[in-house]
Amino acid sequence: MAATIKSEMAGVIQSIEAAPGQSVAAEDEVIVLVSMKMEIPIVAGRAGRIGEILVEPGDAVKAGAALFTVEP
């Protein structure tokens, strides 16, 4: 079952470092979020394959917003 990775804080998506279908390790950076002038890496959280990217660079997100899914 796919895990949905959510934002822990509000911010703006700066970049997306992985693509759907790409294999990732738990500590691999998938998205870079900018919040309070700091770049915050959002990691996969578990090993698997990127399922769906739910945001685009420039999107403003709230805390708890779904960012992407990781499939086993």
PQR file of N, CA, C, O and H, with PARSE charges and radii, in Angstrom:
ATOM      1  N   MET A   1       0.841  -1.183   0.000 -0.4000 1.5000
ATOM      2  CA  MET A   1       0.000   0.000   0.000 -0.0000 2.0000
ATOM      3  C   MET A   1       0.884   1.243   0.000  0.5500 1.7000
ATOM      4  O   MET A   1       1.881   1.300   0.720 -0.5500 1.4000
ATOM      5  N   ALA A   2       0.526   2.217  -0.791 -0.4000 1.5000
ATOM      6  CA  ALA A   2       1.320   3.441  -0.926 -0.0000 2.0000
ATOM      7  C   ALA A   2       1.197   4.298   0.328  0.5500 1.7000
ATOM      8  O   ALA A   2       0.130   4.383   0.937 -0.5500 1.4000
ATOM      9  H   ALA A   2      -0.284   2.170  -1.376  0.4000 1.0000
ATOM     10  N   ALA A   3       2.296   4.925   0.698 -0.4000 1.5000
ATOM     11  CA  ALA A   3       2.316   5.877   1.814 -0.0000 2.0000
ATOM     12  C   ALA A   3       2.274   7.281   1.231  0.5500 1.7000
ATOM     13  O   ALA A   3       2.994   7.592   0.282 -0.5500 1.4000
ATOM     14  H   ALA A   3       3.163   4.856   0.203  0.4000 1.0000
ATOM     15  N   THR A   4       1.429   8.121   1.804 -0.4000 1.5000
ATOM     16  CA  THR A   4       1.352   9.510   1.371 -0.0000 2.0000
ATOM     17  C   THR A   4       2.232  10.346   2.285  0.5500 1.7000
ATOM     18  O   THR A   4       2.054  10.346   3.503 -0.5500 1.4000
ATOM     19  H   THR A   4       0.845   7.868   2.575  0.4000 1.0000
ATOM     20  N   ILE A   5       3.176  11.053   1.695 -0.4000 1.5000
ATOM     21  CA  ILE A   5       4.094  11.912   2.457 -0.0000 2.0000
ATOM     22  C   ILE A   5       3.501  13.316   2.468  0.5500 1.7000
ATOM     23  O   ILE A   5       3.152  13.868   1.425 -0.5500 1.4000
ATOM     24  H   ILE A   5       3.321  11.053   0.706  0.4000 1.0000
ATOM     25  N   LYS A   6       3.394  13.884   3.673 -0.4000 1.5000
ATOM     26  CA  LYS A   6       2.763  15.190   3.848 -0.0000 2.0000
ATOM     27  C   LYS A   6       3.765  16.218   4.345  0.5500 1.7000
ATOM     28  O   LYS A   6       4.794  15.874   4.926 -0.5500 1.4000
ATOM     29  H   LYS A   6       3.677  13.436   4.521  0.4000 1.0000
ATOM     30  N   SER A   7       3.452  17.463   4.111 -0.4000 1.5000
ATOM     31  CA  SER A   7       4.286  18.570   4.570 -0.0000 2.0000
ATOM     32  C   SER A   7       4.102  18.767   6.070  0.5500 1.7000
ATOM     33  O   SER A   7       2.976  18.758   6.568 -0.5500 1.4000
ATOM     34  H   SER A   7       2.616  17.742   3.639  0.4000 1.0000
ATOM     35  N   GLU A   8       5.200  18.943   6.783 -0.4000 1.5000
ATOM     36  CA  GLU A   8       5.120  19.189   8.219 -0.0000 2.0000
ATOM     37  C   GLU A   8       4.895  20.660   8.529  0.5500 1.7000
ATOM     38  O   GLU A   8       4.551  21.012   9.657 -0.5500 1.4000
ATOM     39  H   GLU A   8       6.114  18.950   6.378  0.4000 1.0000
ATOM     40  N   MET A   9       5.086  21.528   7.529 -0.4000 1.5000
ATOM     41  CA  MET A   9       4.895  22.963   7.745 -0.0000 2.0000
ATOM     42  C   MET A   9       4.456  23.628   6.455  0.5500 1.7000
ATOM     43  O   MET A   9       4.585  23.061   5.370 -0.5500 1.4000
ATOM     44  H   MET A   9       5.365  21.243   6.612  0.4000 1.0000
ATOM     45  N   ALA A  10       3.939  24.833   6.589 -0.4000 1.5000
ATOM     46  CA  ALA A  10       3.527  25.604   5.420 -0.0000 2.0000
ATOM     47  C   ALA A  10       4.766  26.128   4.703  0.5500 1.7000
ATOM     48  O   ALA A  10       5.786  26.400   5.335 -0.5500 1.4000
ATOM     49  H   ALA A  10       3.834  25.293   7.470  0.4000 1.0000
ATOM     50  N   GLY A  11       4.677  26.267   3.398 -0.4000 1.5000
ATOM     51  CA  GLY A  11       5.794  26.793   2.624 -0.0000 2.0000
ATOM     52  C   GLY A  11       5.488  26.774   1.140  0.5500 1.7000
ATOM     53  O   GLY A  11       4.341  26.603   0.724 -0.5500 1.4000
ATOM     54  H   GLY A  11       3.848  26.046   2.884  0.4000 1.0000
ATOM     55  N   VAL A  12       6.534  26.953   0.350 -0.4000 1.5000
ATOM     56  CA  VAL A  12       6.420  26.955  -1.110 -0.0000 2.0000
ATOM     57  C   VAL A  12       7.346  25.873  -1.662  0.5500 1.7000
ATOM     58  O   VAL A  12       8.493  25.745  -1.232 -0.5500 1.4000
ATOM     59  H   VAL A  12       7.465  27.091   0.687  0.4000 1.0000
ATOM     60  N   ILE A  13       6.839  25.105  -2.610 -0.4000 1.5000
ATOM     61  CA  ILE A  13       7.650  24.058  -3.235 -0.0000 2.0000
ATOM     62  C   ILE A  13       8.699  24.732  -4.117  0.5500 1.7000
ATOM     63  O   ILE A  13       8.368  25.447  -5.063 -0.5500 1.4000
ATOM     64  H   ILE A  13       5.908  25.210  -2.959  0.4000 1.0000
ATOM     65  N   GLN A  14       9.975  24.490  -3.790 -0.4000 1.5000
ATOM     66  CA  GLN A  14      11.062  25.076  -4.579 -0.0000 2.0000
ATOM     67  C   GLN A  14      11.427  24.174  -5.746  0.5500 1.7000
ATOM     68  O   GLN A  14      11.552  24.634  -6.881 -0.5500 1.4000
ATOM     69  H   GLN A  14      10.244  23.909  -3.022  0.4000 1.0000
ATOM     70  N   SER A  15      11.598  22.878  -5.461 -0.4000 1.5000
ATOM     71  CA  SER A  15      11.978  21.961  -6.532 -0.0000 2.0000
ATOM     72  C   SER A  15      11.529  20.545  -6.211  0.5500 1.7000
ATOM     73  O   SER A  15      11.250  20.198  -5.063 -0.5500 1.4000
ATOM     74  H   SER A  15      11.496  22.505  -4.539  0.4000 1.0000
ATOM     75  N   ILE A  16      11.469  19.742  -7.265 -0.4000 1.5000
ATOM     76  CA  ILE A  16      11.130  18.326  -7.147 -0.0000 2.0000
ATOM     77  C   ILE A  16      12.333  17.556  -7.666  0.5500 1.7000
ATOM     78  O   ILE A  16      12.748  17.730  -8.812 -0.5500 1.4000
ATOM     79  H   ILE A  16      11.696  20.024  -8.197  0.4000 1.0000
ATOM     80  N   GLU A  17      12.886  16.707  -6.817 -0.4000 1.5000
ATOM     81  CA  GLU A  17      14.144  16.027  -7.107 -0.0000 2.0000
ATOM     82  C   GLU A  17      13.976  14.581  -7.574  0.5500 1.7000
ATOM     83  O   GLU A  17      14.970  13.912  -7.856 -0.5500 1.4000
ATOM     84  H   GLU A  17      12.549  16.565  -5.886  0.4000 1.0000
ATOM     85  N   ALA A  18      12.749  14.091  -7.662 -0.4000 1.5000
ATOM     86  CA  ALA A  18      12.499  12.712  -8.088 -0.0000 2.0000
ATOM     87  C   ALA A  18      11.300  12.708  -9.031  0.5500 1.7000
ATOM     88  O   ALA A  18      10.523  13.662  -9.073 -0.5500 1.4000
ATOM     89  H   ALA A  18      11.942  14.635  -7.433  0.4000 1.0000
ATOM     90  N   ALA A  19      11.166  11.638  -9.774 -0.4000 1.5000
ATOM     91  CA  ALA A  19      10.076  11.520 -10.744 -0.0000 2.0000
ATOM     92  C   ALA A  19       9.233  10.283 -10.431  0.5500 1.7000
ATOM     93  O   ALA A  19       9.731   9.335  -9.824 -0.5500 1.4000
ATOM     94  H   ALA A  19      11.797  10.864  -9.740  0.4000 1.0000
ATOM     95  N   PRO A  20       7.970  10.282 -10.835 -0.5600 1.5000
ATOM     96  CA  PRO A  20       7.146   9.085 -10.648  0.2800 2.0000
ATOM     97  C   PRO A  20       7.822   7.865 -11.275  0.5500 1.7000
ATOM     98  O   PRO A  20       8.355   7.927 -12.383 -0.5500 1.4000
ATOM     99  N   GLY A  21       7.785   6.767 -10.540 -0.4000 1.5000
ATOM    100  CA  GLY A  21       8.409   5.535 -11.003 -0.0000 2.0000
ATOM    101  C   GLY A  21       9.847   5.363 -10.565  0.5500 1.7000
ATOM    102  O   GLY A  21      10.401   4.271 -10.688 -0.5500 1.4000
ATOM    103  H   GLY A  21       7.352   6.717  -9.640  0.4000 1.0000
ATOM    104  N   GLN A  22      10.465   6.419 -10.054 -0.4000 1.5000
ATOM    105  CA  GLN A  22      11.867   6.361  -9.630 -0.0000 2.0000
ATOM    106  C   GLN A  22      11.987   5.613  -8.306  0.5500 1.7000
ATOM    107  O   GLN A  22      11.195   5.833  -7.389 -0.5500 1.4000
ATOM    108  H   GLN A  22      10.015   7.306  -9.953  0.4000 1.0000
ATOM    109  N   SER A  23      12.972   4.733  -8.209 -0.4000 1.5000
ATOM    110  CA  SER A  23      13.251   4.030  -6.955 -0.0000 2.0000
ATOM    111  C   SER A  23      13.959   4.973  -6.000  0.5500 1.7000
ATOM    112  O   SER A  23      14.826   5.748  -6.404 -0.5500 1.4000
ATOM    113  H   SER A  23      13.615   4.554  -8.954  0.4000 1.0000
ATOM    114  N   VAL A  24      13.577   4.901  -4.711 -0.4000 1.5000
ATOM    115  CA  VAL A  24      14.174   5.762  -3.699 -0.0000 2.0000
ATOM    116  C   VAL A  24      14.467   4.966  -2.435  0.5500 1.7000
ATOM    117  O   VAL A  24      13.806   3.968  -2.146 -0.5500 1.4000
ATOM    118  H   VAL A  24      12.872   4.271  -4.383  0.4000 1.0000
ATOM    119  N   ALA A  25      15.465   5.421  -1.687 -0.4000 1.5000
ATOM    120  CA  ALA A  25      15.750   4.905  -0.349 -0.0000 2.0000
ATOM    121  C   ALA A  25      15.020   5.814   0.645  0.5500 1.7000
ATOM    122  O   ALA A  25      14.591   6.910   0.284 -0.5500 1.4000
ATOM    123  H   ALA A  25      16.002   6.232  -1.922  0.4000 1.0000
ATOM    124  N   ALA A  26      14.882   5.371   1.866 -0.4000 1.5000
ATOM    125  CA  ALA A  26      14.129   6.118   2.872 -0.0000 2.0000
ATOM    126  C   ALA A  26      14.645   7.538   3.072  0.5500 1.7000
ATOM    127  O   ALA A  26      13.858   8.449   3.326 -0.5500 1.4000
ATOM    128  H   ALA A  26      15.231   4.481   2.159  0.4000 1.0000
ATOM    129  N   GLU A  27      15.949   7.737   2.962 -0.4000 1.5000
ATOM    130  CA  GLU A  27      16.538   9.050   3.240 -0.0000 2.0000
ATOM    131  C   GLU A  27      16.731   9.907   1.983  0.5500 1.7000
ATOM    132  O   GLU A  27      17.288  11.002   2.070 -0.5500 1.4000
ATOM    133  H   GLU A  27      16.589   6.996   2.756  0.4000 1.0000
ATOM    134  N   ASP A  28      16.287   9.434   0.834 -0.4000 1.5000
ATOM    135  CA  ASP A  28      16.436  10.203  -0.406 -0.0000 2.0000
ATOM    136  C   ASP A  28      15.538  11.440  -0.416  0.5500 1.7000
ATOM    137  O   ASP A  28      14.362  11.373  -0.060 -0.5500 1.4000
ATOM    138  H   ASP A  28      15.835   8.545   0.763  0.4000 1.0000
ATOM    139  N   GLU A  29      16.116  12.572  -0.831 -0.4000 1.5000
ATOM    140  CA  GLU A  29      15.377  13.829  -0.939 -0.0000 2.0000
ATOM    141  C   GLU A  29      14.474  13.777  -2.167  0.5500 1.7000
ATOM    142  O   GLU A  29      14.925  13.447  -3.264 -0.5500 1.4000
ATOM    143  H   GLU A  29      17.072  12.627  -1.121  0.4000 1.0000
ATOM    144  N   VAL A  30      13.207  14.103  -1.977 -0.4000 1.5000
ATOM    145  CA  VAL A  30      12.250  14.078  -3.084 -0.0000 2.0000
ATOM    146  C   VAL A  30      11.802  15.494  -3.437  0.5500 1.7000
ATOM    147  O   VAL A  30      11.678  15.829  -4.615 -0.5500 1.4000
ATOM    148  H   VAL A  30      12.841  14.371  -1.086  0.4000 1.0000
ATOM    149  N   ILE A  31      11.563  16.316  -2.437 -0.4000 1.5000
ATOM    150  CA  ILE A  31      11.079  17.687  -2.644 -0.0000 2.0000
ATOM    151  C   ILE A  31      11.871  18.634  -1.761  0.5500 1.7000
ATOM    152  O   ILE A  31      12.280  18.275  -0.657 -0.5500 1.4000
ATOM    153  H   ILE A  31      11.664  16.044  -1.480  0.4000 1.0000
ATOM    154  N   VAL A  32      12.084  19.849  -2.258 -0.4000 1.5000
ATOM    155  CA  VAL A  32      12.662  20.913  -1.435 -0.0000 2.0000
ATOM    156  C   VAL A  32      11.567  21.949  -1.211  0.5500 1.7000
ATOM    157  O   VAL A  32      11.004  22.502  -2.156 -0.5500 1.4000
ATOM    158  H   VAL A  32      11.751  20.141  -3.154  0.4000 1.0000
ATOM    159  N   LEU A  33      11.280  22.198   0.067 -0.4000 1.5000
ATOM    160  CA  LEU A  33      10.258  23.151   0.486 -0.0000 2.0000
ATOM    161  C   LEU A  33      10.958  24.360   1.091  0.5500 1.7000
ATOM    162  O   LEU A  33      11.915  24.202   1.849 -0.5500 1.4000
ATOM    163  H   LEU A  33      11.738  21.750   0.835  0.4000 1.0000
ATOM    164  N   VAL A  34      10.497  25.561   0.770 -0.4000 1.5000
ATOM    165  CA  VAL A  34      11.047  26.777   1.375 -0.0000 2.0000
ATOM    166  C   VAL A  34      10.017  27.301   2.360  0.5500 1.7000
ATOM    167  O   VAL A  34       8.860  27.540   2.014 -0.5500 1.4000
ATOM    168  H   VAL A  34       9.720  25.689   0.154  0.4000 1.0000
ATOM    169  N   SER A  35      10.470  27.474   3.598 -0.4000 1.5000
ATOM    170  CA  SER A  35       9.611  28.006   4.644 -0.0000 2.0000
ATOM    171  C   SER A  35      10.459  28.913   5.530  0.5500 1.7000
ATOM    172  O   SER A  35      11.536  28.516   5.974 -0.5500 1.4000
ATOM    173  H   SER A  35      11.410  27.279   3.879  0.4000 1.0000
ATOM    174  N   MET A  36       9.985  30.112   5.787 -0.4000 1.5000
ATOM    175  CA  MET A  36      10.700  31.089   6.609 -0.0000 2.0000
ATOM    176  C   MET A  36      12.137  31.285   6.114  0.5500 1.7000
ATOM    177  O   MET A  36      13.072  31.363   6.911 -0.5500 1.4000
ATOM    178  H   MET A  36       9.110  30.434   5.427  0.4000 1.0000
ATOM    179  N   LYS A  37      12.298  31.363   4.788 -0.4000 1.5000
ATOM    180  CA  LYS A  37      13.580  31.589   4.106 -0.0000 2.0000
ATOM    181  C   LYS A  37      14.587  30.455   4.296  0.5500 1.7000
ATOM    182  O   LYS A  37      15.782  30.642   4.071 -0.5500 1.4000
ATOM    183  H   LYS A  37      11.538  31.300   4.141  0.4000 1.0000
ATOM    184  N   MET A  38      14.108  29.280   4.709 -0.4000 1.5000
ATOM    185  CA  MET A  38      14.973  28.112   4.851 -0.0000 2.0000
ATOM    186  C   MET A  38      14.550  27.042   3.853  0.5500 1.7000
ATOM    187  O   MET A  38      13.359  26.843   3.613 -0.5500 1.4000
ATOM    188  H   MET A  38      13.136  29.128   4.892  0.4000 1.0000
ATOM    189  N   GLU A  39      15.533  26.352   3.272 -0.4000 1.5000
ATOM    190  CA  GLU A  39      15.251  25.219   2.395 -0.0000 2.0000
ATOM    191  C   GLU A  39      15.135  23.969   3.254  0.5500 1.7000
ATOM    192  O   GLU A  39      16.055  23.632   3.998 -0.5500 1.4000
ATOM    193  H   GLU A  39      16.500  26.514   3.468  0.4000 1.0000
ATOM    194  N   ILE A  40      14.009  23.287   3.148 -0.4000 1.5000
ATOM    195  CA  ILE A  40      13.764  22.105   3.952 -0.0000 2.0000
ATOM    196  C   ILE A  40      13.589  20.907   3.029  0.5500 1.7000
ATOM    197  O   ILE A  40      12.638  20.860   2.249 -0.5500 1.4000
ATOM    198  H   ILE A  40      13.262  23.561   2.543  0.4000 1.0000
ATOM    199  N   PRO A  41      14.505  19.931   3.110 -0.5600 1.5000
ATOM    200  CA  PRO A  41      14.355  18.740   2.268  0.2800 2.0000
ATOM    201  C   PRO A  41      13.246  17.839   2.804  0.5500 1.7000
ATOM    202  O   PRO A  41      13.161  17.594   4.007 -0.5500 1.4000
ATOM    203  N   ILE A  42      12.415  17.359   1.917 -0.4000 1.5000
ATOM    204  CA  ILE A  42      11.377  16.387   2.261 -0.0000 2.0000
ATOM    205  C   ILE A  42      11.844  15.056   1.687  0.5500 1.7000
ATOM    206  O   ILE A  42      12.005  14.918   0.474 -0.5500 1.4000
ATOM    207  H   ILE A  42      12.485  17.559   0.939  0.4000 1.0000
ATOM    208  N   VAL A  43      12.062  14.084   2.558 -0.4000 1.5000
ATOM    209  CA  VAL A  43      12.609  12.795   2.135 -0.0000 2.0000
ATOM    210  C   VAL A  43      11.506  11.763   1.937  0.5500 1.7000
ATOM    211  O   VAL A  43      10.369  11.952   2.370 -0.5500 1.4000
ATOM    212  H   VAL A  43      11.931  14.196   3.543  0.4000 1.0000
ATOM    213  N   ALA A  44      11.864  10.677   1.278 -0.4000 1.5000
ATOM    214  CA  ALA A  44      10.896   9.626   0.959 -0.0000 2.0000
ATOM    215  C   ALA A  44      10.291   8.993   2.211  0.5500 1.7000
ATOM    216  O   ALA A  44       9.112   8.639   2.211 -0.5500 1.4000
ATOM    217  H   ALA A  44      12.788  10.523   0.926  0.4000 1.0000
ATOM    218  N   GLY A  45      11.069   8.848   3.263 -0.4000 1.5000
ATOM    219  CA  GLY A  45      10.541   8.278   4.498 -0.0000 2.0000
ATOM    220  C   GLY A  45      10.525   6.765   4.540  0.5500 1.7000
ATOM    221  O   GLY A  45      10.430   6.170   5.614 -0.5500 1.4000
ATOM    222  H   GLY A  45      12.027   9.135   3.263  0.4000 1.0000
ATOM    223  N   ARG A  46      10.616   6.147   3.393 -0.4000 1.5000
ATOM    224  CA  ARG A  46      10.687   4.680   3.304 -0.0000 2.0000
ATOM    225  C   ARG A  46      11.220   4.312   1.929  0.5500 1.7000
ATOM    226  O   ARG A  46      11.091   5.079   0.975 -0.5500 1.4000
ATOM    227  H   ARG A  46      10.693   6.630   2.521  0.4000 1.0000
ATOM    228  N   ALA A  47      11.806   3.155   1.838 -0.4000 1.5000
ATOM    229  CA  ALA A  47      12.322   2.689   0.550 -0.0000 2.0000
ATOM    230  C   ALA A  47      11.147   2.252  -0.318  0.5500 1.7000
ATOM    231  O   ALA A  47      10.153   1.718   0.175 -0.5500 1.4000
ATOM    232  H   ALA A  47      11.911   2.532   2.613  0.4000 1.0000
ATOM    233  N   GLY A  48      11.280   2.485  -1.600 -0.4000 1.5000
ATOM    234  CA  GLY A  48      10.231   2.076  -2.529 -0.0000 2.0000
ATOM    235  C   GLY A  48      10.364   2.798  -3.847  0.5500 1.7000
ATOM    236  O   GLY A  48      11.465   3.063  -4.330 -0.5500 1.4000
ATOM    237  H   GLY A  48      12.088   2.919  -2.000  0.4000 1.0000
ATOM    238  N   ARG A  49       9.210   3.113  -4.420 -0.4000 1.5000
ATOM    239  CA  ARG A  49       9.156   3.760  -5.721 -0.0000 2.0000
ATOM    240  C   ARG A  49       8.190   4.937  -5.615  0.5500 1.7000
ATOM    241  O   ARG A  49       7.118   4.817  -5.023 -0.5500 1.4000
ATOM    242  H   ARG A  49       8.315   2.898  -4.027  0.4000 1.0000
ATOM    243  N   ILE A  50       8.576   6.073  -6.191 -0.4000 1.5000
ATOM    244  CA  ILE A  50       7.697   7.234  -6.180 -0.0000 2.0000
ATOM    245  C   ILE A  50       6.450   6.899  -6.992  0.5500 1.7000
ATOM    246  O   ILE A  50       6.545   6.491  -8.149 -0.5500 1.4000
ATOM    247  H   ILE A  50       9.447   6.171  -6.672  0.4000 1.0000
ATOM    248  N   GLY A  51       5.291   7.074  -6.382 -0.4000 1.5000
ATOM    249  CA  GLY A  51       4.034   6.792  -7.072 -0.0000 2.0000
ATOM    250  C   GLY A  51       3.542   8.012  -7.817  0.5500 1.7000
ATOM    251  O   GLY A  51       3.571   8.048  -9.047 -0.5500 1.4000
ATOM    252  H   GLY A  51       5.215   7.406  -5.441  0.4000 1.0000
ATOM    253  N   GLU A  52       3.094   9.005  -7.085 -0.4000 1.5000
ATOM    254  CA  GLU A  52       2.503  10.190  -7.679 -0.0000 2.0000
ATOM    255  C   GLU A  52       3.056  11.426  -6.978  0.5500 1.7000
ATOM    256  O   GLU A  52       3.162  11.457  -5.752 -0.5500 1.4000
ATOM    257  H   GLU A  52       3.071   8.976  -6.086  0.4000 1.0000
ATOM    258  N   ILE A  53       3.404  12.434  -7.753 -0.4000 1.5000
ATOM    259  CA  ILE A  53       3.816  13.732  -7.210 -0.0000 2.0000
ATOM    260  C   ILE A  53       2.568  14.619  -7.264  0.5500 1.7000
ATOM    261  O   ILE A  53       1.992  14.821  -8.333 -0.5500 1.4000
ATOM    262  H   ILE A  53       3.318  12.409  -8.749  0.4000 1.0000
ATOM    263  N   LEU A  54       2.161  15.139  -6.126 -0.4000 1.5000
ATOM    264  CA  LEU A  54       0.888  15.859  -6.024 -0.0000 2.0000
ATOM    265  C   LEU A  54       1.029  17.374  -6.044  0.5500 1.7000
ATOM    266  O   LEU A  54       0.030  18.088  -5.951 -0.5500 1.4000
ATOM    267  H   LEU A  54       2.629  14.975  -5.257  0.4000 1.0000
ATOM    268  N   VAL A  55       2.255  17.874  -6.163 -0.4000 1.5000
ATOM    269  CA  VAL A  55       2.511  19.318  -6.177 -0.0000 2.0000
ATOM    270  C   VAL A  55       3.454  19.657  -7.320  0.5500 1.7000
ATOM    271  O   VAL A  55       4.038  18.771  -7.943 -0.5500 1.4000
ATOM    272  H   VAL A  55       3.066  17.294  -6.239  0.4000 1.0000
ATOM    273  N   GLU A  56       3.597  20.954  -7.587 -0.4000 1.5000
ATOM    274  CA  GLU A  56       4.517  21.445  -8.609 -0.0000 2.0000
ATOM    275  C   GLU A  56       5.357  22.565  -8.020  0.5500 1.7000
ATOM    276  O   GLU A  56       4.937  23.205  -7.057 -0.5500 1.4000
ATOM    277  H   GLU A  56       3.122  21.674  -7.080  0.4000 1.0000
ATOM    278  N   PRO A  57       6.542  22.815  -8.584 -0.5600 1.5000
ATOM    279  CA  PRO A  57       7.346  23.940  -8.101  0.2800 2.0000
ATOM    280  C   PRO A  57       6.526  25.238  -8.150  0.5500 1.7000
ATOM    281  O   PRO A  57       5.821  25.515  -9.121 -0.5500 1.4000
ATOM    282  N   GLY A  58       6.641  26.011  -7.086 -0.4000 1.5000
ATOM    283  CA  GLY A  58       5.907  27.265  -6.988 -0.0000 2.0000
ATOM    284  C   GLY A  58       4.602  27.148  -6.220  0.5500 1.7000
ATOM    285  O   GLY A  58       4.022  28.162  -5.829 -0.5500 1.4000
ATOM    286  H   GLY A  58       7.214  25.786  -6.297  0.4000 1.0000
ATOM    287  N   ASP A  59       4.130  25.924  -5.999 -0.4000 1.5000
ATOM    288  CA  ASP A  59       2.886  25.734  -5.238 -0.0000 2.0000
ATOM    289  C   ASP A  59       3.098  26.124  -3.782  0.5500 1.7000
ATOM    290  O   ASP A  59       4.111  25.768  -3.181 -0.5500 1.4000
ATOM    291  H   ASP A  59       4.600  25.101  -6.317  0.4000 1.0000
ATOM    292  N   ALA A  60       2.144  26.852  -3.218 -0.4000 1.5000
ATOM    293  CA  ALA A  60       2.130  27.133  -1.779 -0.0000 2.0000
ATOM    294  C   ALA A  60       1.345  26.000  -1.116  0.5500 1.7000
ATOM    295  O   ALA A  60       0.250  25.655  -1.559 -0.5500 1.4000
ATOM    296  H   ALA A  60       1.321  27.141  -3.707  0.4000 1.0000
ATOM    297  N   VAL A  61       1.907  25.428  -0.059 -0.4000 1.5000
ATOM    298  CA  VAL A  61       1.244  24.325   0.639 -0.0000 2.0000
ATOM    299  C   VAL A  61       1.083  24.665   2.114  0.5500 1.7000
ATOM    300  O   VAL A  61       1.871  25.419   2.685 -0.5500 1.4000
ATOM    301  H   VAL A  61       2.797  25.709   0.301  0.4000 1.0000
ATOM    302  N   LYS A  62       0.060  24.101   2.709 -0.4000 1.5000
ATOM    303  CA  LYS A  62      -0.192  24.256   4.138 -0.0000 2.0000
ATOM    304  C   LYS A  62       0.405  23.064   4.872  0.5500 1.7000
ATOM    305  O   LYS A  62       0.694  22.035   4.260 -0.5500 1.4000
ATOM    306  H   LYS A  62      -0.580  23.489   2.245  0.4000 1.0000
ATOM    307  N   ALA A  63       0.587  23.197   6.167 -0.4000 1.5000
ATOM    308  CA  ALA A  63       1.028  22.066   6.986 -0.0000 2.0000
ATOM    309  C   ALA A  63       0.003  20.950   6.839  0.5500 1.7000
ATOM    310  O   ALA A  63      -1.201  21.191   6.926 -0.5500 1.4000
ATOM    311  H   ALA A  63       0.352  24.032   6.664  0.4000 1.0000
ATOM    312  N   GLY A  64       0.479  19.735   6.618 -0.4000 1.5000
ATOM    313  CA  GLY A  64      -0.400  18.582   6.459 -0.0000 2.0000
ATOM    314  C   GLY A  64      -0.825  18.312   5.032  0.5500 1.7000
ATOM    315  O   GLY A  64      -1.544  17.346   4.775 -0.5500 1.4000
ATOM    316  H   GLY A  64       1.457  19.539   6.548  0.4000 1.0000
ATOM    317  N   ALA A  65      -0.391  19.157   4.089 -0.4000 1.5000
ATOM    318  CA  ALA A  65      -0.759  18.951   2.685 -0.0000 2.0000
ATOM    319  C   ALA A  65      -0.042  17.723   2.125  0.5500 1.7000
ATOM    320  O   ALA A  65       1.139  17.516   2.402 -0.5500 1.4000
ATOM    321  H   ALA A  65       0.193  19.941   4.298  0.4000 1.0000
ATOM    322  N   ALA A  66      -0.742  16.914   1.346 -0.4000 1.5000
ATOM    323  CA  ALA A  66      -0.145  15.746   0.700 -0.0000 2.0000
ATOM    324  C   ALA A  66       0.802  16.222  -0.402  0.5500 1.7000
ATOM    325  O   ALA A  66       0.436  17.065  -1.221 -0.5500 1.4000
ATOM    326  H   ALA A  66      -1.701  17.081   1.121  0.4000 1.0000
ATOM    327  N   LEU A  67       2.029  15.674  -0.416 -0.4000 1.5000
ATOM    328  CA  LEU A  67       3.048  16.076  -1.378 -0.0000 2.0000
ATOM    329  C   LEU A  67       3.292  15.026  -2.452  0.5500 1.7000
ATOM    330  O   LEU A  67       3.336  15.343  -3.640 -0.5500 1.4000
ATOM    331  H   LEU A  67       2.326  14.989   0.250  0.4000 1.0000
ATOM    332  N   PHE A  68       3.452  13.757  -2.026 -0.4000 1.5000
ATOM    333  CA  PHE A  68       3.719  12.670  -2.961 -0.0000 2.0000
ATOM    334  C   PHE A  68       3.444  11.345  -2.295  0.5500 1.7000
ATOM    335  O   PHE A  68       3.255  11.275  -1.080 -0.5500 1.4000
ATOM    336  H   PHE A  68       3.416  13.499  -1.060  0.4000 1.0000
ATOM    337  N   THR A  69       3.421  10.283  -3.100 -0.4000 1.5000
ATOM    338  CA  THR A  69       3.216   8.944  -2.555 -0.0000 2.0000
ATOM    339  C   THR A  69       4.455   8.087  -2.835  0.5500 1.7000
ATOM    340  O   THR A  69       5.166   8.278  -3.822 -0.5500 1.4000
ATOM    341  H   THR A  69       3.575  10.340  -4.086  0.4000 1.0000
ATOM    342  N   VAL A  70       4.683   7.135  -1.921 -0.4000 1.5000
ATOM    343  CA  VAL A  70       5.773   6.166  -2.086 -0.0000 2.0000
ATOM    344  C   VAL A  70       5.144   4.780  -2.021  0.5500 1.7000
ATOM    345  O   VAL A  70       4.476   4.434  -1.047 -0.5500 1.4000
ATOM    346  H   VAL A  70       4.105   6.980  -1.119  0.4000 1.0000
ATOM    347  N   GLU A  71       5.365   3.998  -3.065 -0.4000 1.5000
ATOM    348  CA  GLU A  71       4.847   2.641  -3.124 -0.0000 2.0000
ATOM    349  C   GLU A  71       5.938   1.662  -2.706  0.5500 1.7000
ATOM    350  O   GLU A  71       7.115   1.906  -2.971 -0.5500 1.4000
ATOM    351  H   GLU A  71       5.908   4.279  -3.857  0.4000 1.0000
ATOM    352  N   PRO A  72       5.574   0.571  -2.064 -0.5600 1.5000
ATOM    353  CA  PRO A  72       6.591  -0.424  -1.621  0.2800 2.0000
ATOM    354  C   PRO A  72       7.291  -1.091  -2.803  0.5500 1.7000
ATOM    355  O   PRO A  72       8.161  -1.940  -2.606 -0.5500 1.4000
TER
END
